[in-house]
Amino acid sequence: MKRAAYSAAARQIQSDSRDAAAPSRWAPICANAPELLILFSSFRHRTLGRGALNFRPRPMSREKPGHQTEGRKNERSSSRLSTHASQRSARRSSTDFRRGRTPVHPPQWAARRPRCGARSGGCLCFLHRLPGCSLYGGIAIRLRETCKMPHATPLPVSELKSDTNPKVASDALVLATIRCLAADIVQAYKGGHAGTPMGAAAIGVALFREAMRFNPRNPLWLNRDRFVLSAGHACLLQYINLMLSGYEAWTLDEVKRYHSRDFKTSKAAGHPEIEQEAGIEVTTGPLGQGIANSVGLAMAAKQLAAQYNKPGFDIVDNKIWCFTGDGCLQEGVGQEAISVAGHFGLDNLILVYDCNKITVDGTIDNCFTEDIPLRFQAAGWNVISAGRPELEDDAAKEISNIAAALQQAREHTGAPTLVIVETTIGFGSRKQNTGPIHGQALGDEEVAYVKEKFRLDPQQRFVVPDSVRRSYAQVAPRGSALEQEWDDLMRRYTEAYPSEAQEFARRVSGQLPAGWQDLLPSRDQLPTAPQPTRKSSGIVVEALASRFPDFVAGSADLLESTFVSWKGMTEFQQPSSGFGDYAGRQIRYGIREHSMAAIATGLAAYLPQSAQGTSGFIPIISTFFMFTLYAAPALRMAALQKLRTITVATHDSLGIGEDGPTHQPIALASFFRALPGLRLWRPADAEEVIAAWQFAIEGEAGPSVLCFSRQAVPLLDGSDRTGATRGGYTLATYPADVAGSSPKLVLVSTGSEVALAVAVAKRLAGQGIATSVVSMPCMEIFDKQPLEYKRKVLPSNKALVVAIEPWASFGWARYAHASVSMHTFGHSGPQADLFEMFGFGEENVAKVVGDFVERHASELPGVGEFEELLLGHVAH
């Protein structure tokens, strides 16, 4: 600065040194003029004393050997830049500092310790709008790079007292309790994620205590707001808030089971696992899928509201809240779902973005620098920024700022809303804002430091004062009152609209429509001419989806190819679009297979599941079988949660023909067959298609993948829907006069190749090889049949068993001695020619199977001797 300007500024600083408003007035000026900051601190320190400086220096002797803080190194390097004026200012400061002694704080200064937690020479925290600063030897130095810890909200002195009176805790103590409890639990078991619960504590309070409508006394109240933790690793934040809100299932002891050895019946899973009776709406963990699940929940609510709400009777008007982090927004499924929600204008969906910019590998600046608000706005979202509320000196204001943004989001109409809240992961720890704080225990010393920082006793663990619980005391009564109002509304609705109320109640109870099975065509009503099984599937969709509102179908841009449409259908669309309305039940997912499957999971989770695993929503999604690979992670999550979804997967083999090997599935079925709780069906003809649909609708809970052919197949003699529902059954035996005795050979097959197996069996029977044909449309269901039945269908200890299927042979060794299977990728060409090319022609299959029977005429193969009969086949 020029000398004249500096002198004038110095005189003004001296006159302002006693003014309480001076720091806020001088901070922006001093930020760009270090010499003025030095002068300001010197005058204010000398005039008001060290307490006014909010200063607590530490002696060097307290540092661990070999441990030198970045702040101290920065101080020494910065001291060389001191001007003569700064040196004179330093000499005029207190003799304690001039002689290198560390002053002792009077007791009344204890509550004014540095809010930034700097371990070097202290912090001029009255300049709280600066990134941080340090005072050493009377010289103040800006620490834009050194003091990286944002200001923790200091607790008032009153909170230092024991919680012996029935007062309600201050919000500062509430936040401190949540942060320290999360740190304690993770440290106790040396594993878990404390960083986000510490950083987003205020978001949790604003959501559960202020913004959301739910009833802890009845977690299944239908019109409750739904909360989905897409950032599932932050589950401690949810568990703690469920406990404080008054959920009976969530005691402190239950929360403490997180990552503990007492895990077998624990609700406090490492990532939230669906248990709606305990406030967990869906299972989350794989990042981004929770966003898509939330879109499904929002679509379900919109559809029910459009179907059943009447003027003056908004029986469905809840909101879906989703908590997300930086990782969820990087995942492709998250972006797919964001696009879907924006297109449909789901204004009942609110995405709360905990923007801490830290993931496991550290700052996201090294991989993720796009403009998030602009991305959401481009997708048709409303965007609200709550800023960085943690910088507020008052914890109550910190929470109220977030709550105000959430309320604004609730009131917005016409588009989903993103609420951005900037936070610091691991807030209060010296490890905050680093990668390790994301998913590691802090360490005993660091947990103690955090507690000291927030004025809590470092010797006590798992402390939840009664006063903190009382700060949530209004949540349960408020929820009960809201539910009572809704019950009164439903009573009046039932009187005014009895038929709608009856259907609504049926769907809420999870009961399937009465007589739905009678609408399915009997065998003698099925087409006798050969047709693709995908077209036979369309018969079922037309019969059921057109009549019952439970069925919600959709496709990833393949509506006509997958036959999931019906006459007179209405699309689910934003009413203003002109394409449909929210009551519509045909969903255009676009080319977004992953989010389509995850959205279907959200649809299935909206209404309660019955004891049989049925729900008032039966989501049907569809695409080519090969592209279910995109959807596989979400189908796995549906299986994990035992949520009923139905995937129509057409074009299931080489029969897709000219589209070539990019579209021809080879190994994909092995994954789905191995996935617990998911049933993969490959029906042989229209009769078995009916069986597959029956089981998918009313069988065991969980998802089903129904694989259908593009090429035509005949209605087979001997096919039977009852046998098919057992997973596998004997379709025919050749010659017919050996049906009562054990055959020499069993051909077991699936889908379109069952017809091939019948043709081969007839040919081999003519050669004197008695052969039976087994259709096995679903391996998993067959595995659950009684042993006696399985041995009757597959007498592998008496006869040779050969599988025929144009997929990889993996898995068939459990049922057969050999297989006619694919062991390479496919090719582009007419489907009939491709089957011949890869060895699936009738003549070639009869030859390789006949040769196998001849080789093993005297002895059955043993374990480990499984053969692939086309392994040496050269495609030509």
LINQUI-V142000 format. One record per residue. N is the residue number from 0. RES is the residue in one small letter. OMEGA is omega in degrees with one decimal (999 if undefined). D_CENTER is the distance of its C-alpha to the mean C-alpha in Angstrom with 2 decimals. Layout:
# LINQUI-V142000
n={N,N}
res={RES,RES}
omega={OMEGA,OMEGA}
d_center={D_CENTER,D_CENTER}
This chain:
# LINQUI-V142000
n={0,1,2,3,4,5,6,7,8,9,10,11,12,13,14,15,16,17,18,19,20,21,22,23,24,25,26,27,28,29,30,31,32,33,34,35,36,37,38,39,40,41,42,43,44,45,46,47,48,49,50,51,52,53,54,55,56,57,58,59,60,61,62,63,64,65,66,67,68,69,70,71,72,73,74,75,76,77,78,79,80,81,82,83,84,85,86,87,88,89,90,91,92,93,94,95,96,97,98,99,100,101,102,103,104,105,106,107,108,109,110,111,112,113,114,115,116,117,118,119,120,121,122,123,124,125,126,127,128,129,130,131,132,133,134,135,136,137,138,139,140,141,142,143,144,145,146,147,148,149,150,151,152,153,154,155,156,157,158,159,160,161,162,163,164,165,166,167,168,169,170,171,172,173,174,175,176,177,178,179,180,181,182,183,184,185,186,187,188,189,190,191,192,193,194,195,196,197,198,199,200,201,202,203,204,205,206,207,208,209,210,211,212,213,214,215,216,217,218,219,220,221,222,223,224,225,226,227,228,229,230,231,232,233,234,235,236,237,238,239,240,241,242,243,244,245,246,247,248,249,250,251,252,253,254,255,256,257,258,259,260,261,262,263,264,265,266,267,268,269,270,271,272,273,274,275,276,277,278,279,280,281,282,283,284,285,286,287,288,289,290,291,292,293,294,295,296,297,298,299,300,301,302,303,304,305,306,307,308,309,310,311,312,313,314,315,316,317,318,319,320,321,322,323,324,325,326,327,328,329,330,331,332,333,334,335,336,337,338,339,340,341,342,343,344,345,346,347,348,349,350,351,352,353,354,355,356,357,358,359,360,361,362,363,364,365,366,367,368,369,370,371,372,373,374,375,376,377,378,379,380,381,382,383,384,385,386,387,388,389,390,391,392,393,394,395,396,397,398,399,400,401,402,403,404,405,406,407,408,409,410,411,412,413,414,415,416,417,418,419,420,421,422,423,424,425,426,427,428,429,430,431,432,433,434,435,436,437,438,439,440,441,442,443,444,445,446,447,448,449,450,451,452,453,454,455,456,457,458,459,460,461,462,463,464,465,466,467,468,469,470,471,472,473,474,475,476,477,478,479,480,481,482,483,484,485,486,487,488,489,490,491,492,493,494,495,496,497,498,499,500,501,502,503,504,505,506,507,508,509,510,511,512,513,514,515,516,517,518,519,520,521,522,523,524,525,526,527,528,529,530,531,532,533,534,535,536,537,538,539,540,541,542,543,544,545,546,547,548,549,550,551,552,553,554,555,556,557,558,559,560,561,562,563,564,565,566,567,568,569,570,571,572,573,574,575,576,577,578,579,580,581,582,583,584,585,586,587,588,589,590,591,592,593,594,595,596,597,598,599,600,601,602,603,604,605,606,607,608,609,610,611,612,613,614,615,616,617,618,619,620,621,622,623,624,625,626,627,628,629,630,631,632,633,634,635,636,637,638,639,640,641,642,643,644,645,646,647,648,649,650,651,652,653,654,655,656,657,658,659,660,661,662,663,664,665,666,667,668,669,670,671,672,673,674,675,676,677,678,679,680,681,682,683,684,685,686,687,688,689,690,691,692,693,694,695,696,697,698,699,700,701,702,703,704,705,706,707,708,709,710,711,712,713,714,715,716,717,718,719,720,721,722,723,724,725,726,727,728,729,730,731,732,733,734,735,736,737,738,739,740,741,742,743,744,745,746,747,748,749,750,751,752,753,754,755,756,757,758,759,760,761,762,763,764,765,766,767,768,769,770,771,772,773,774,775,776,777,778,779,780,781,782,783,784,785,786,787,788,789,790,791,792,793,794,795,796,797,798,799,800,801,802,803,804,805,806,807,808,809,810,811,812,813,814,815,816,817,818,819,820,821,822,823,824,825,826,827,828,829,830,831,832,833,834,835,836,837,838,839,840,841,842,843,844,845,846,847,848,849,850,851,852,853,854,855,856,857,858,859,860,861,862,863,864,865,866,867,868,869,870,871,872,873,874,875}
res={m,k,r,a,a,y,s,a,a,a,r,q,i,q,s,d,s,r,d,a,a,a,p,s,r,w,a,p,i,c,a,n,a,p,e,l,l,i,l,f,s,s,f,r,h,r,t,l,g,r,g,a,l,n,f,r,p,r,p,m,s,r,e,k,p,g,h,q,t,e,g,r,k,n,e,r,s,s,s,r,l,s,t,h,a,s,q,r,s,a,r,r,s,s,t,d,f,r,r,g,r,t,p,v,h,p,p,q,w,a,a,r,r,p,r,c,g,a,r,s,g,g,c,l,c,f,l,h,r,l,p,g,c,s,l,y,g,g,i,a,i,r,l,r,e,t,c,k,m,p,h,a,t,p,l,p,v,s,e,l,k,s,d,t,n,p,k,v,a,s,d,a,l,v,l,a,t,i,r,c,l,a,a,d,i,v,q,a,y,k,g,g,h,a,g,t,p,m,g,a,a,a,i,g,v,a,l,f,r,e,a,m,r,f,n,p,r,n,p,l,w,l,n,r,d,r,f,v,l,s,a,g,h,a,c,l,l,q,y,i,n,l,m,l,s,g,y,e,a,w,t,l,d,e,v,k,r,y,h,s,r,d,f,k,t,s,k,a,a,g,h,p,e,i,e,q,e,a,g,i,e,v,t,t,g,p,l,g,q,g,i,a,n,s,v,g,l,a,m,a,a,k,q,l,a,a,q,y,n,k,p,g,f,d,i,v,d,n,k,i,w,c,f,t,g,d,g,c,l,q,e,g,v,g,q,e,a,i,s,v,a,g,h,f,g,l,d,n,l,i,l,v,y,d,c,n,k,i,t,v,d,g,t,i,d,n,c,f,t,e,d,i,p,l,r,f,q,a,a,g,w,n,v,i,s,a,g,r,p,e,l,e,d,d,a,a,k,e,i,s,n,i,a,a,a,l,q,q,a,r,e,h,t,g,a,p,t,l,v,i,v,e,t,t,i,g,f,g,s,r,k,q,n,t,g,p,i,h,g,q,a,l,g,d,e,e,v,a,y,v,k,e,k,f,r,l,d,p,q,q,r,f,v,v,p,d,s,v,r,r,s,y,a,q,v,a,p,r,g,s,a,l,e,q,e,w,d,d,l,m,r,r,y,t,e,a,y,p,s,e,a,q,e,f,a,r,r,v,s,g,q,l,p,a,g,w,q,d,l,l,p,s,r,d,q,l,p,t,a,p,q,p,t,r,k,s,s,g,i,v,v,e,a,l,a,s,r,f,p,d,f,v,a,g,s,a,d,l,l,e,s,t,f,v,s,w,k,g,m,t,e,f,q,q,p,s,s,g,f,g,d,y,a,g,r,q,i,r,y,g,i,r,e,h,s,m,a,a,i,a,t,g,l,a,a,y,l,p,q,s,a,q,g,t,s,g,f,i,p,i,i,s,t,f,f,m,f,t,l,y,a,a,p,a,l,r,m,a,a,l,q,k,l,r,t,i,t,v,a,t,h,d,s,l,g,i,g,e,d,g,p,t,h,q,p,i,a,l,a,s,f,f,r,a,l,p,g,l,r,l,w,r,p,a,d,a,e,e,v,i,a,a,w,q,f,a,i,e,g,e,a,g,p,s,v,l,c,f,s,r,q,a,v,p,l,l,d,g,s,d,r,t,g,a,t,r,g,g,y,t,l,a,t,y,p,a,d,v,a,g,s,s,p,k,l,v,l,v,s,t,g,s,e,v,a,l,a,v,a,v,a,k,r,l,a,g,q,g,i,a,t,s,v,v,s,m,p,c,m,e,i,f,d,k,q,p,l,e,y,k,r,k,v,l,p,s,n,k,a,l,v,v,a,i,e,p,w,a,s,f,g,w,a,r,y,a,h,a,s,v,s,m,h,t,f,g,h,s,g,p,q,a,d,l,f,e,m,f,g,f,g,e,e,n,v,a,k,v,v,g,d,f,v,e,r,h,a,s,e,l,p,g,v,g,e,f,e,e,l,l,l,g,h,v,a,h}
omega={173.2,-174.2,-177.3,179.9,179.0,-179.3,179.4,179.6,-179.8,178.9,179.8,178.6,-178.4,-180.0,-178.3,-168.0,179.1,-176.1,-178.8,-178.1,-175.0,-176.5,-178.7,-179.4,-174.4,-176.5,-178.1,178.7,-178.2,-178.7,-179.0,179.5,-175.9,-178.4,175.7,176.7,177.7,-177.4,-179.1,-178.2,-178.9,179.3,-175.1,177.3,-177.3,-175.0,-172.3,179.8,-174.7,179.0,179.0,178.3,-179.1,-164.7,177.8,-178.8,177.1,177.6,179.9,-176.2,-179.3,179.5,177.2,177.3,179.0,-178.3,-179.1,-176.6,177.2,-179.2,-176.2,177.4,-179.1,-179.4,-177.2,-179.6,-178.5,-175.6,179.8,-178.1,-175.9,177.9,177.0,179.5,180.0,178.3,177.5,178.3,-179.7,-178.8,-179.6,-179.2,-169.1,180.0,177.7,-177.6,-178.6,-179.7,174.7,178.8,178.8,-179.0,177.2,-177.8,168.4,-177.7,-175.4,178.5,-173.2,-177.7,-178.3,178.6,-176.0,-178.7,-178.0,177.2,-178.4,-177.2,178.3,-166.5,176.8,-176.5,175.3,-171.3,173.9,173.1,-168.3,176.2,174.6,177.5,-179.3,179.0,-179.9,179.6,-178.6,-177.9,179.7,-177.6,178.7,-177.4,176.0,-178.9,179.5,179.3,-173.3,-177.9,-173.7,-175.9,176.7,-175.6,172.6,178.2,-177.7,177.8,174.1,-177.5,-178.1,-178.0,177.7,-178.5,178.7,-176.3,-175.4,-179.5,-172.9,179.6,175.5,-176.2,171.2,178.4,176.2,178.9,177.0,-179.6,179.7,-179.9,-179.9,-177.9,-177.2,177.1,177.2,178.8,179.6,-174.8,179.8,179.5,-176.6,-176.3,173.9,178.8,179.7,-174.9,177.3,-171.1,-178.8,174.3,177.4,-176.8,-175.1,-177.7,-178.4,176.9,178.9,178.9,-178.6,179.7,-170.8,-176.3,-171.1,-163.4,-169.9,177.4,178.6,-177.6,179.6,-179.7,173.7,-175.1,-177.3,175.5,-168.5,-173.3,177.5,167.0,175.6,176.3,179.1,178.7,-179.7,173.2,-169.0,179.7,-179.8,-170.9,177.6,176.9,178.9,-178.2,-178.6,-179.6,173.5,177.0,-178.0,-179.1,175.3,175.1,-176.9,-176.7,-172.9,170.8,176.6,178.8,178.3,178.5,-177.9,177.2,176.8,178.8,-177.4,175.4,178.4,-166.9,-167.4,178.9,-175.2,171.5,-174.9,-179.1,-180.0,168.4,-173.6,177.8,-169.4,173.5,-171.7,176.4,-179.8,174.5,178.6,-172.4,-179.9,175.1,178.6,-178.0,172.9,-167.9,176.9,-176.7,177.3,176.0,180.0,175.3,-180.0,176.3,176.8,177.1,-180.0,177.7,177.7,-179.8,178.3,-177.5,178.0,179.0,-179.4,-177.3,-169.8,178.5,177.1,178.9,-178.7,-178.2,176.1,-175.8,173.9,179.8,-176.5,179.0,175.4,-179.6,179.5,178.2,-177.0,176.4,-177.4,-177.3,-179.3,-178.1,176.6,-179.2,-178.7,-178.6,177.2,-179.4,176.3,-177.6,177.4,178.7,178.9,-177.6,178.0,179.7,-177.9,177.5,-174.7,-176.1,173.2,-179.7,178.9,179.6,-179.3,-173.2,174.3,-172.8,177.5,172.6,176.7,170.9,-174.0,-178.0,178.8,-174.4,177.2,177.8,-179.8,-177.7,-169.0,-172.8,-177.6,-179.3,-175.1,179.3,179.9,178.3,179.9,178.6,178.1,179.2,176.7,-179.4,166.9,-176.0,177.1,176.0,176.0,179.0,177.9,-174.5,-176.9,177.9,177.8,176.7,-175.7,-179.2,179.3,178.7,176.7,-179.7,-177.4,176.9,178.6,-179.7,178.7,177.9,178.6,177.5,176.4,177.6,178.9,-174.5,-177.4,179.0,173.9,-178.0,172.5,-174.6,170.4,175.0,-178.1,176.7,178.8,-178.5,175.0,-178.8,-178.0,-173.4,179.1,179.9,174.3,176.5,-177.1,176.8,176.9,179.1,-177.5,-177.9,-177.9,-171.8,177.9,172.9,-175.0,-171.6,-175.3,-178.4,-177.9,176.2,177.3,178.2,-179.6,-179.8,177.1,-178.8,-179.0,174.9,176.4,-177.3,-177.8,-178.7,-177.9,-179.9,174.4,-176.0,173.0,-178.6,176.9,-179.2,176.8,177.2,-179.0,177.7,176.1,-170.3,-176.7,-172.9,-177.2,177.1,178.3,178.9,178.2,178.8,178.4,178.8,178.6,176.6,-179.3,177.7,177.8,178.3,179.6,177.9,179.3,177.5,-179.4,177.7,-176.0,-176.1,-173.0,-177.2,177.6,-179.9,179.8,178.8,178.0,-179.9,178.1,-178.8,178.9,-179.6,-179.9,-179.5,177.2,179.7,179.0,175.3,-176.4,-179.1,-179.5,179.8,178.7,-177.8,173.8,-176.7,-177.9,176.2,-178.2,177.4,179.3,178.4,177.3,175.8,178.9,178.1,175.4,178.5,175.1,175.8,178.5,177.0,179.9,-179.6,179.7,-176.5,-172.3,-173.6,-179.1,-174.0,-171.7,-177.7,179.4,-174.3,178.1,-173.1,177.7,-175.3,174.8,175.5,-179.5,-172.0,-176.7,-178.2,-175.5,175.3,175.3,176.3,177.7,-177.2,175.7,-176.9,174.5,-179.4,171.0,-177.5,171.5,-173.9,-177.6,-177.3,-175.9,-179.6,-176.9,177.8,-175.7,175.3,-179.1,-174.9,172.3,-172.2,174.6,-177.8,-173.4,-176.3,-174.7,-172.7,-176.6,-178.8,177.2,-179.3,179.7,175.3,177.7,175.9,176.7,176.6,-177.5,-175.5,-171.8,-179.5,-177.0,175.4,175.6,178.2,179.2,178.9,177.8,-177.6,177.8,171.9,172.8,-177.6,175.6,176.5,-175.1,174.5,171.9,-177.2,-178.4,-174.5,170.3,174.0,173.8,-175.2,-171.3,-179.8,180.0,176.2,175.2,179.6,176.0,178.0,179.3,-177.7,-177.9,178.2,-173.4,169.9,-178.3,178.8,175.0,-174.5,-175.3,179.4,-161.1,-176.7,173.9,-177.5,175.6,169.1,-167.3,178.0,168.1,-172.7,177.3,-176.3,-175.6,-178.6,178.2,-173.7,-171.5,-177.7,-178.5,178.7,-176.7,178.9,-179.3,-174.1,-178.7,173.6,177.4,177.6,173.5,179.9,170.8,-175.5,-174.8,-177.1,-176.1,179.8,178.7,174.8,178.2,-179.9,-179.8,179.3,178.8,-179.3,-178.8,-177.2,-171.8,-179.4,-178.9,179.6,178.5,-176.8,173.8,173.0,-176.7,-177.2,-176.6,-174.7,170.6,-176.9,-177.7,175.3,-179.7,169.0,-167.7,170.5,177.9,177.9,-171.0,-177.6,178.4,177.1,-178.7,-179.4,173.2,176.6,179.2,-178.1,178.2,-176.8,-178.3,175.9,-177.5,-8.3,-172.8,-175.0,176.7,-175.4,-178.1,-179.6,-178.3,177.3,176.8,-175.8,173.3,173.3,179.2,-173.6,179.6,170.0,-175.2,-177.8,173.5,176.5,176.3,179.4,178.3,-179.5,179.7,179.9,178.5,-179.6,-179.0,176.7,176.3,178.1,177.6,179.3,179.3,-170.6,171.3,-179.7,177.8,171.7,-179.4,-176.1,-179.2,-177.7,-174.5,179.9,177.2,-179.2,-176.5,178.8,177.6,-177.5,-179.5,180.0,-177.9,178.9,177.5,-178.7,-178.6,-179.4,-172.0,176.3,-179.2,-175.4,173.8,179.4,179.8,178.5,176.7,-179.3,-176.9,172.3,174.9,-174.0,-174.1,-179.7,-176.5,178.7,176.8,-172.5,-169.3,175.4,-178.2,179.1,169.7,-168.3,174.4,173.4,174.3,169.1,-177.0,-174.2,176.4,178.6,177.7,-170.8,-179.0,179.7,-179.7,178.7,175.8,-176.4,-176.2,171.3,-177.4,172.6,-176.0,-177.2,-178.3,179.3,178.4,-178.9,-175.1,177.6,177.7,177.9,178.8,179.4,-180.0,-178.7,-175.0,-177.8,-175.2,-175.8,177.6,177.5,178.8,178.6,-179.9,-178.6,179.7,-177.9,169.4,-170.0,177.3,-175.2,179.5,-177.8,178.1,-179.3,-179.6,999}
d_center={55.14,58.71,60.96,61.94,58.40,57.42,60.38,59.62,56.01,57.19,59.58,56.88,54.52,57.31,57.99,54.29,53.65,53.97,51.97,48.64,47.19,48.28,45.08,43.00,45.95,46.62,43.17,42.59,46.14,46.02,42.74,44.74,47.97,47.63,51.32,50.94,48.01,50.33,53.10,50.97,49.63,53.15,54.77,52.07,52.06,55.84,56.05,53.33,52.81,49.92,47.99,47.71,46.23,43.40,44.45,44.04,45.25,44.88,47.73,47.30,48.37,45.12,43.07,42.34,44.69,43.47,40.67,41.34,38.94,38.18,39.63,43.00,43.30,42.58,45.19,47.91,47.24,47.10,50.33,52.35,51.53,53.13,55.95,59.34,58.28,55.29,57.59,60.00,57.24,56.13,59.71,59.93,56.91,57.33,59.52,56.77,54.82,58.04,58.97,55.51,55.05,51.79,52.29,51.32,49.28,50.91,48.83,48.25,46.27,43.70,41.24,41.63,40.31,38.49,35.12,33.86,34.70,36.71,38.56,41.38,44.28,42.45,40.86,42.37,39.52,41.61,40.69,37.08,36.26,37.02,34.50,36.75,40.25,42.50,46.14,48.26,52.04,52.05,50.34,47.05,44.76,41.67,38.68,36.27,35.22,36.25,34.84,31.19,30.08,29.48,31.44,30.11,31.13,34.27,34.91,38.18,40.89,40.71,37.36,39.13,40.95,39.86,38.00,40.97,41.31,39.19,38.02,34.54,32.95,32.79,29.43,30.29,30.47,27.25,25.35,27.36,26.67,22.85,23.06,25.65,24.08,20.86,23.23,25.35,22.77,21.35,24.97,26.18,24.25,24.14,20.43,17.08,15.82,18.25,18.24,15.56,16.72,20.18,19.63,17.59,19.70,21.36,18.22,17.32,20.92,21.11,18.15,19.02,22.75,23.58,21.36,19.42,21.40,20.81,23.17,22.63,25.71,24.15,20.34,20.53,22.55,21.71,21.90,19.73,17.26,13.65,11.38,7.58,6.62,3.95,6.51,6.32,9.68,11.26,11.27,15.06,15.10,13.66,15.93,18.90,18.66,18.40,21.47,23.31,22.66,24.50,22.26,24.69,22.25,21.34,24.49,24.91,25.69,22.43,20.44,22.76,21.73,18.61,19.39,22.82,25.11,24.96,21.68,22.61,22.10,19.93,17.24,16.25,14.09,13.09,9.40,9.03,10.28,11.16,14.58,15.33,18.80,17.52,15.21,11.81,10.83,7.99,6.76,3.64,5.09,5.50,5.33,5.33,3.76,2.74,6.20,7.50,6.95,8.70,11.24,11.98,12.61,14.73,16.59,17.37,18.79,20.73,22.16,23.26,24.82,26.69,27.90,29.03,29.54,33.21,35.25,35.14,32.59,29.02,27.60,24.06,23.37,20.26,17.59,13.81,12.60,9.36,9.56,8.78,10.79,12.85,10.78,8.04,11.28,12.82,10.62,12.36,9.74,9.00,12.78,13.40,11.53,13.31,16.46,16.17,15.71,18.62,20.75,20.48,21.08,18.51,20.07,18.36,15.06,14.92,12.56,13.59,13.66,14.61,16.86,18.21,18.62,18.21,16.05,17.23,20.09,21.21,21.67,19.73,23.16,23.85,21.33,19.80,22.49,21.90,22.50,19.19,21.08,23.12,20.27,18.79,22.34,23.08,20.26,21.90,19.98,21.77,21.27,22.35,22.88,23.41,24.84,24.89,25.79,26.14,29.44,30.95,33.67,32.89,29.65,30.16,30.29,27.17,25.23,27.23,26.53,22.77,23.47,25.82,23.30,20.85,23.85,24.78,21.39,21.85,25.26,24.51,25.03,24.82,21.59,18.05,18.18,16.69,17.91,18.37,19.28,20.75,20.54,21.80,19.58,21.60,23.88,27.23,27.28,29.45,26.51,24.50,23.32,23.28,20.96,22.00,20.95,17.26,17.17,20.75,23.02,25.37,28.54,31.02,33.10,30.27,28.94,32.55,32.79,29.79,31.38,34.72,33.27,31.93,35.21,33.91,35.80,34.56,36.14,34.05,30.58,27.90,29.85,28.71,31.88,32.73,33.14,29.45,28.59,31.19,29.54,26.84,29.62,29.43,25.83,26.74,30.03,28.51,25.86,28.66,30.79,28.17,27.70,31.50,31.91,29.50,31.40,34.61,33.26,32.23,35.70,37.40,35.13,36.09,39.71,39.52,37.36,37.79,36.73,33.45,32.79,33.57,31.18,28.42,29.11,29.09,25.63,24.31,25.97,24.25,27.68,28.32,31.11,34.53,36.34,33.52,34.80,38.25,37.01,36.23,39.28,41.42,42.55,45.79,43.96,41.93,43.25,45.66,45.59,43.11,39.85,36.37,34.00,31.54,34.33,34.86,31.19,31.90,34.55,32.04,29.75,32.87,34.10,31.05,28.78,31.79,32.69,29.71,27.04,24.51,24.06,21.84,22.31,21.35,21.72,20.72,24.17,26.11,27.05,30.68,30.16,27.81,29.87,27.18,29.29,32.03,35.09,34.85,31.06,29.54,26.57,23.63,24.40,25.03,28.54,30.13,29.27,31.97,29.91,28.93,27.43,24.50,26.27,26.11,24.31,24.38,21.37,21.99,18.71,20.68,20.25,16.47,15.90,12.34,11.06,13.75,12.45,8.85,10.83,13.14,10.72,10.34,14.11,14.81,13.13,15.10,18.42,19.36,19.83,23.49,24.97,25.16,21.46,22.27,20.85,22.32,20.01,20.50,18.46,20.36,19.17,21.56,22.44,24.74,23.96,23.86,21.02,18.74,18.33,16.12,14.06,14.25,10.85,9.41,12.63,12.21,9.08,11.37,14.13,12.57,12.18,15.55,14.67,17.49,17.00,19.91,19.92,23.36,23.98,27.44,29.76,29.03,31.64,34.63,35.59,33.61,36.70,37.38,33.80,34.20,32.31,29.34,28.61,30.06,27.64,29.22,26.86,23.65,24.72,25.00,21.28,20.53,23.56,22.46,18.98,19.34,19.04,19.13,22.54,23.89,27.01,29.75,32.54,36.06,37.35,37.02,37.84,35.00,32.63,33.41,32.62,29.23,28.29,29.75,27.70,24.43,25.16,26.60,26.24,23.95,20.48,17.81,17.47,20.60,21.41,24.91,26.80,29.73,32.63,33.91,37.46,39.59,40.21,42.94,42.72,43.71,46.48,45.16,41.49,40.31,37.14,37.84,38.17,35.06,32.99,34.07,32.32,35.66,39.31,42.71,43.31,46.90,49.53,52.28,55.14,54.76,57.56,55.55,52.69,53.95,54.14,51.76,51.25,51.74,48.52,45.16,43.13,39.48,37.39,34.55,34.19,36.85,38.49,39.67,42.39,43.25,43.49,45.89,48.06,48.18,48.98,51.89,53.21,53.03,54.64,57.50,57.87,58.23,54.68,53.52,49.87,47.21,44.04,40.76,37.83,34.49,31.83,29.16,29.51,27.08,29.05,32.30,31.34,31.16,34.68,37.67,39.30,42.54,40.92,39.17,42.48,44.31,42.04,41.77,44.98,44.10,46.81,49.47,48.50,46.84,43.36,42.13,38.80,38.72,35.49,34.91,31.74,31.61,33.39,30.76,30.57,33.88,35.84,34.71,36.77,39.36,41.97,41.36,39.47,40.12,36.92,35.66,35.66,35.40,33.57,35.17,37.31,38.00,40.65,41.64,39.72,42.93,44.27,41.09,41.26,44.87,44.05,41.56,43.80,42.54,45.82,47.55,50.55,48.67,46.35,49.46,51.17,48.51,47.87,51.62,52.19,49.52,51.27,54.59,53.37,52.16,54.98,56.14,53.00,49.32,46.86,45.36,41.93,40.75,43.18,40.77,42.04,40.58,43.50,42.58,41.93,45.29,45.15,45.63,44.14,47.00}
